[in-house]
Amino acid sequence: MHLSFSKGMSAKTLAASSLAVVSGAAVAHAGHEHVSSFMSGFMHPMGGLDHLLAMVAVGLWAAAMGGRALWAVPMAFVIAMVMGGALAVAGMQVPFVEQGILLSVVVLGALVLGAKRLPVAACAAIAGAFAIFHGAAHGAEMPLTANGIQYAAGFALATAALHLVGVGLGQLATRFGTPIVTRISGSVIALAGVVLAVA
């Protein structure tokens, strides 16, 4: 088949131009868009004081209980949170999201304050129930242009990091024989939750 090219455009020029456009688009989609989606998800938990407080409280609570709770409670939170995000992205309405998030700050802070020891399964269930609200908020506020998987990976990793901060602080307090520091942290978190709720 014979193709003619107007204005002196050669086949080589056309091929080079096409390759540049395609490769540029590929870089934009495979690189920038995914990085942007991941960072949007990662920064979302960091941008809300209620999210920060609840997630650090989960880590503190897990550290205070120790044993299997040290990993089971944060893991249950992250898994349930991703599920909550998926529900929101799918268009399902999770009721009382904001109220559930604020309640999680107060209750989790109180659990840290009281050094409440419950069966690990019960602790994981409590953490998971509150995580649904946090995940629904993340999912509902996902940018329209974001890649859902990359966005979810971002907020899941940020949440796990905040849990680790809480676990680390709790373990430091235990190591130095000052568990009162953990309880004080719990009281501050619970009080902050109350203030956020009435503000």
PyMOL commands that set and color helices and strands:
alter all, ss='L'
color gray80, all
select helices_A, chain A and resi 6-8+11-46+49-65+69-89+97-113+120-140+148-175+179-198
alter helices_A, ss='H'
color red, helices_A
deselect
rebuild
show_as cartoon
